[in-house]
Amino acid sequence: MIRVLIVEDSPATREYLVYLLGQDPSLVVVGTARDGLEAVAEARRLRPNVILMDVHMPRMNGLEATRVIMQQIPTPIVMVSATLGRDEVAMTFEALQAGALTLVPKPAGLGHPDQAETTRQFLETIKLMAEVPVVRRWAHLRDQGPGVGGPRELTIPHPPSPIPRMDRKIRLVAIGASTGGPQTLVEVLNGLPGDLGCPILVVQHIAPGFLPGFVDWLCRRTPLTAKLADPGDLVAPGTVYLAPDSFQMGVGRDGRIQLLREQAEGGFCPSASFLFASVAAHCGGQAMGILLTGMGRDGAVGLLRIREAGGVTIAQTQESCVVFGMPGEAIRLGAAEYVLSPGQIAELIRSLVGVKPGVGA
């Protein structure tokens, strides 16, 4: 039985979440809290397996509550958000950086045509996140701000980074990520220079509507420029292009972004596999494909295509993933040439990509 603590200041929403979790026999709500201060006290008293955390609350908001809980009583935390206001979205992503595992939208209400599916996804995420091991976050080791790779509270030893073939020059990097991806992507990008000599194309599975806020957050938290991709964009060095909701993103031989209303691939639109297949076809051995943490299998087959085309391929290490599904599948298929931590991924990118022409050395 998975013990859940619900933290939500709205009585109606709190009651609805209790009702939804009651539909699954493997979940039990052991307590509720109306604000962050109550959340900290109840987390300490009840020791739940997972906490559902609202963002905006009186007395102490969800971000501060997450920080305190991860410092004092480390517990898997799922951020639950209903609104797309800039401040709330930014606070939600800061909570991920502070130690929360993932973000989910509040399920659709009773009578809504998407109620059954959004509830299924919601409950599935809660059960999966309850199994993720978390570590204590020390207050003095919080992230340091834009352009600085915030130190983690637990340093996991990794084998030395492989020595890349220096004759392999990369002109485009493609990244796929899902659960745990936002905070991992920030960690990778923070290890790169702002004048990176190639563009980065990203498919990040995230709830519809949250991408603009995610782009804003990336621009504030990393040294690179981030933007939602537009059709026909000529990809530029030092820029991160994110696939917009409900579009498959690719790149043409002319270096321009292609956004297509294609059907979902493997259940996803945008799909990392779609992006990787396009990159393999048009960039071949001058491409790098990277598959980060996430549920499911999206991206694994596409990463294999990049490897078969002569490109550099990377899967994230299991111990550094929130969920090892996507990287694990890529490794099983033989799609990953390297298996690296986020810091090592940044190191390999730096070793194979220069800076913008005429900038730096």
FIKOL-264735 format. One record per residue (C-alpha): x, y, z; residue number from 1; residue in three letters. Coordinates in steps of 0.02 Angstrom, whole numbers, plus 50000, padded with zeros to 5 digits. Example, Ala and Ser with C-alpha at 12.3 -4.5 7.8 and 13.67 -1.06 7.14 Angstrom:
      px      py      pz     k     r
   50615   49775   50390     1   ALA
   50684   49947   50357     2   SER
// end
This chain:
      px      py      pz     k     r
   50000   50000   50000     1   MET
   50068   50170   49948     2   ILE
   50041   50303   50082     3   ARG
   50003   50476   50009     4   VAL
   50002   50648   50089     5   LEU
   49899   50779   49994     6   ILE
   49952   50961   50013     7   VAL
   49822   51080   49939     8   GLU
   49746   51241   50005     9   ASP
   49582   51228   49909    10   SER
   49456   51121   50007    11   PRO
   49363   51072   49848    12   ALA
   49522   51019   49756    13   THR
   49586   50929   49911    14   ARG
   49424   50831   49924    15   GLU
   49429   50789   49738    16   TYR
   49607   50723   49750    17   LEU
   49561   50616   49900    18   VAL
   49415   50547   49798    19   TYR
   49525   50507   49648    20   LEU
   49659   50418   49749    21   LEU
   49522   50318   49834    22   GLY
   49482   50238   49666    23   GLN
   49648   50144   49667    24   ASP
   49663   50004   49796    25   PRO
   49853   50019   49800    26   SER
   49844   50200   49861    27   LEU
   49790   50265   50031    28   VAL
   49780   50447   50084    29   VAL
   49858   50452   50257    30   VAL
   49838   50639   50281    31   GLY
   49805   50810   50206    32   THR
   49882   50981   50233    33   ALA
   49819   51156   50190    34   ARG
   49987   51243   50171    35   ASP
   50173   51215   50171    36   GLY
   50195   51228   50359    37   LEU
   50066   51092   50387    38   GLU
   50147   50990   50248    39   ALA
   50316   50989   50336    40   VAL
   50236   50941   50503    41   ALA
   50130   50803   50426    42   GLU
   50273   50735   50322    43   ALA
   50376   50719   50481    44   ARG
   50232   50640   50579    45   ARG
   50159   50523   50447    46   LEU
   50314   50476   50344    47   ARG
   50215   50454   50182    48   PRO
   50283   50362   50030    49   ASN
   50242   50509   49915    50   VAL
   50181   50688   49935    51   ILE
   50066   50780   49813    52   LEU
   50116   50963   49828    53   MET
   50020   51116   49772    54   ASP
   50122   51270   49722    55   VAL
   50035   51429   49782    56   HIS
   49979   51413   49964    57   MET
   49967   51530   50115    58   PRO
   50101   51543   50250    59   ARG
   50226   51432   50156    60   MET
   50216   51394   49970    61   ASN
   50253   51229   49884    62   GLY
   50431   51278   49836    63   LEU
   50484   51320   50013    64   GLU
   50395   51167   50083    65   ALA
   50487   51058   49957    66   THR
   50653   51132   50009    67   ARG
   50620   51102   50194    68   VAL
   50556   50925   50168    69   ILE
   50703   50877   50058    70   MET
   50823   50947   50189    71   GLN
   50740   50867   50340    72   GLN
   50635   50716   50289    73   ILE
   50676   50671   50108    74   PRO
   50517   50607   50026    75   THR
   50464   50584   49844    76   PRO
   50367   50742   49798    77   ILE
   50253   50764   49647    78   VAL
   50210   50945   49605    79   MET
   50026   50965   49557    80   VAL
   49978   51122   49462    81   SER
   49814   51184   49388    82   ALA
   49861   51355   49320    83   THR
   49986   51413   49189    84   LEU
   50027   51584   49261    85   GLY
   50209   51631   49236    86   ARG
   50248   51646   49421    87   ASP
   50169   51480   49468    88   GLU
   50251   51387   49324    89   VAL
   50421   51460   49369    90   ALA
   50397   51412   49551    91   MET
   50350   51236   49499    92   THR
   50511   51213   49400    93   PHE
   50611   51286   49545    94   GLU
   50532   51153   49655    95   ALA
   50595   51020   49534    96   LEU
   50768   51093   49550    97   GLN
   50748   51089   49740    98   ALA
   50713   50902   49740    99   GLY
   50534   50870   49684   100   ALA
   50529   50728   49558   101   LEU
   50404   50781   49428   102   THR
   50260   50895   49380   103   LEU
   50083   50838   49341   104   VAL
   49929   50940   49298   105   PRO
   49777   50920   49408   106   LYS
   49662   50791   49327   107   PRO
   49509   50851   49231   108   ALA
   49349   50866   49331   109   GLY
   49204   50744   49335   110   LEU
   49107   50748   49173   111   GLY
   49254   50812   49070   112   HIS
   49289   50703   48916   113   PRO
   49471   50684   48969   114   ASP
   49433   50643   49151   115   GLN
   49463   50455   49140   116   ALA
   49628   50468   49044   117   GLU
   49701   50612   49146   118   THR
   49656   50520   49306   119   THR
   49739   50361   49244   120   ARG
   49899   50454   49202   121   GLN
   49892   50547   49368   122   PHE
   49876   50388   49472   123   LEU
   50009   50298   49369   124   GLU
   50132   50439   49400   125   THR
   50100   50440   49587   126   ILE
   50132   50253   49600   127   LYS
   50290   50262   49497   128   LEU
   50361   50412   49592   129   MET
   50330   50327   49760   130   ALA
   50462   50199   49710   131   GLU
   50598   50326   49667   132   VAL
   50737   50339   49798   133   PRO
   50773   50517   49853   134   VAL
   50918   50593   49949   135   VAL
   50935   50733   50073   136   ARG
   50958   50908   50002   137   ARG
   51070   51021   50107   138   TRP
   51020   51204   50120   139   ALA
   51195   51272   50086   140   HIS
   51207   51169   49926   141   LEU
   51058   51244   49836   142   ARG
   51077   51287   49654   143   ASP
   51178   51444   49627   144   GLN
   51078   51527   49488   145   GLY
   51090   51556   49301   146   PRO
   51240   51485   49214   147   GLY
   51304   51395   49368   148   VAL
   51291   51207   49390   149   GLY
   51215   51190   49562   150   GLY
   51304   51055   49663   151   PRO
   51204   50903   49711   152   ARG
   51189   50846   49890   153   GLU
   51249   50670   49853   154   LEU
   51396   50643   49738   155   THR
   51376   50476   49651   156   ILE
   51542   50407   49590   157   PRO
   51551   50372   49405   158   HIS
   51685   50290   49301   159   PRO
   51800   50412   49209   160   PRO
   51725   50488   49053   161   SER
   51774   50398   48893   162   PRO
   51903   50482   48784   163   ILE
   51809   50534   48626   164   PRO
   51881   50527   48451   165   ARG
   51931   50706   48425   166   MET
   51907   50693   48237   167   ASP
   51719   50682   48263   168   ARG
   51649   50857   48246   169   LYS
   51467   50882   48293   170   ILE
   51358   51015   48212   171   ARG
   51192   50974   48297   172   LEU
   51140   50899   48465   173   VAL
   50968   50818   48488   174   ALA
   50899   50776   48661   175   ILE
   50747   50677   48717   176   GLY
   50682   50678   48896   177   ALA
   50526   50642   48998   178   SER
   50501   50620   49186   179   THR
   50644   50705   49277   180   GLY
   50699   50789   49116   181   GLY
   50679   50974   49162   182   PRO
   50801   50969   49307   183   GLN
   50921   50853   49214   184   THR
   50919   50961   49058   185   LEU
   50965   51113   49163   186   VAL
   51110   51015   49237   187   GLU
   51176   50969   49064   188   VAL
   51153   51144   48991   189   LEU
   51237   51225   49140   190   ASN
   51394   51129   49094   191   GLY
   51401   51210   48921   192   LEU
   51465   51380   48865   193   PRO
   51342   51513   48809   194   GLY
   51437   51525   48645   195   ASP
   51419   51340   48605   196   LEU
   51458   51312   48421   197   GLY
   51303   51211   48376   198   CYS
   51114   51213   48405   199   PRO
   51024   51095   48523   200   ILE
   50852   51024   48480   201   LEU
   50748   50956   48625   202   VAL
   50592   50850   48644   203   VAL
   50535   50860   48825   204   GLN
   50376   50766   48870   205   HIS
   50277   50884   48981   206   ILE
   50096   50925   49016   207   ALA
   50017   51035   48880   208   PRO
   50033   51220   48914   209   GLY
   50189   51213   49023   210   PHE
   50318   51229   48885   211   LEU
   50320   51420   48874   212   PRO
   50355   51430   49060   213   GLY
   50488   51296   49043   214   PHE
   50573   51396   48905   215   VAL
   50573   51552   49014   216   ASP
   50647   51452   49157   217   TRP
   50785   51380   49048   218   LEU
   50833   51554   48990   219   CYS
   50850   51611   49170   220   ARG
   50936   51456   49236   221   ARG
   51063   51417   49099   222   THR
   51192   51513   48996   223   PRO
   51111   51464   48830   224   LEU
   50967   51546   48736   225   THR
   50808   51440   48736   226   ALA
   50652   51459   48629   227   LYS
   50500   51366   48569   228   LEU
   50538   51309   48393   229   ALA
   50447   51395   48250   230   ASP
   50425   51315   48078   231   PRO
   50565   51367   47962   232   GLY
   50683   51425   48101   233   ASP
   50862   51417   48038   234   LEU
   50948   51332   48184   235   VAL
   51082   51441   48262   236   ALA
   51232   51397   48371   237   PRO
   51210   51422   48558   238   GLY
   51020   51408   48547   239   THR
   50907   51274   48621   240   VAL
   50748   51238   48520   241   TYR
   50605   51148   48608   242   LEU
   50471   51055   48512   243   ALA
   50301   51137   48542   244   PRO
   50148   51043   48603   245   ASP
   50063   50929   48476   246   SER
   50195   50948   48340   247   PHE
   50327   50826   48282   248   GLN
   50492   50918   48263   249   MET
   50627   50878   48138   250   GLY
   50766   50966   48044   251   VAL
   50796   50978   47857   252   GLY
   50958   50966   47760   253   ARG
   50953   51156   47747   254   ASP
   50964   51169   47937   255   GLY
   50786   51232   47957   256   ARG
   50661   51171   48088   257   ILE
   50517   51066   48023   258   GLN
   50357   51059   48127   259   LEU
   50231   50932   48068   260   LEU
   50055   50886   48121   261   ARG
   50100   50703   48110   262   GLU
   50016   50568   48214   263   GLN
   50091   50521   48380   264   ALA
   50242   50406   48368   265   GLU
   50244   50275   48504   266   GLY
   50104   50373   48589   267   GLY
   50200   50537   48592   268   PHE
   50183   50700   48497   269   CYS
   50312   50773   48501   270   PRO
   50417   50615   48499   271   SER
   50603   50598   48532   272   ALA
   50612   50454   48409   273   SER
   50537   50563   48271   274   PHE
   50666   50699   48306   275   LEU
   50810   50575   48312   276   PHE
   50757   50492   48148   277   ALA
   50753   50661   48062   278   SER
   50924   50707   48132   279   VAL
   50996   50539   48078   280   ALA
   50931   50564   47900   281   ALA
   50990   50743   47878   282   HIS
   51144   50760   47989   283   CYS
   51212   50582   47997   284   GLY
   51384   50567   48074   285   GLY
   51387   50752   48121   286   GLN
   51246   50731   48247   287   ALA
   51241   50688   48431   288   MET
   51086   50606   48506   289   GLY
   51057   50605   48694   290   ILE
   50919   50512   48787   291   LEU
   50888   50571   48964   292   LEU
   50779   50509   49107   293   THR
   50599   50464   49070   294   GLY
   50458   50338   49075   295   MET
   50426   50222   48929   296   GLY
   50527   50188   48772   297   ARG
   50515   50346   48667   298   ASP
   50679   50392   48585   299   GLY
   50766   50223   48595   300   ALA
   50734   50168   48415   301   VAL
   50772   50343   48349   302   GLY
   50936   50347   48447   303   LEU
   50984   50184   48363   304   LEU
   50958   50267   48193   305   ARG
   51079   50405   48240   306   ILE
   51208   50276   48292   307   ARG
   51184   50178   48131   308   GLU
   51209   50341   48034   309   ALA
   51378   50366   48118   310   GLY
   51326   50495   48248   311   GLY
   51374   50500   48431   312   VAL
   51240   50427   48546   313   THR
   51222   50441   48735   314   ILE
   51103   50369   48866   315   ALA
   51096   50436   49044   316   GLN
   51160   50323   49183   317   THR
   51032   50230   49286   318   GLN
   51089   50300   49453   319   GLU
   51070   50480   49393   320   SER
   50895   50454   49317   321   CYS
   50730   50488   49403   322   VAL
   50658   50351   49291   323   VAL
   50771   50238   49188   324   PHE
   50641   50182   49061   325   GLY
   50694   50276   48904   326   MET
   50883   50267   48929   327   PRO
   50869   50086   48985   328   GLY
   50777   50038   48826   329   GLU
   50908   50126   48720   330   ALA
   51046   50030   48808   331   ILE
   50951   49866   48783   332   ARG
   50938   49901   48596   333   LEU
   51123   49941   48581   334   GLY
   51081   50119   48532   335   ALA
   51195   50205   48658   336   ALA
   51380   50222   48619   337   GLU
   51407   50305   48788   338   TYR
   51315   50288   48955   339   VAL
   51351   50447   49054   340   LEU
   51296   50555   49199   341   SER
   51231   50731   49161   342   PRO
   51400   50808   49203   343   GLY
   51490   50686   49090   344   GLN
   51365   50720   48950   345   ILE
   51408   50905   48958   346   ALA
   51593   50861   48958   347   GLU
   51576   50756   48801   348   LEU
   51476   50891   48711   349   ILE
   51610   51018   48752   350   ARG
   51746   50902   48687   351   SER
   51660   50875   48518   352   LEU
   51583   51047   48489   353   VAL
   51679   51209   48477   354   GLY
   51615   51385   48507   355   VAL
   51530   51501   48385   356   LYS
   51644   51553   48241   357   PRO
   51740   51708   48285   358   GLY
   51697   51693   48470   359   VAL
   51814   51629   48604   360   GLY
   51953   51507   48571   361   ALA
// end
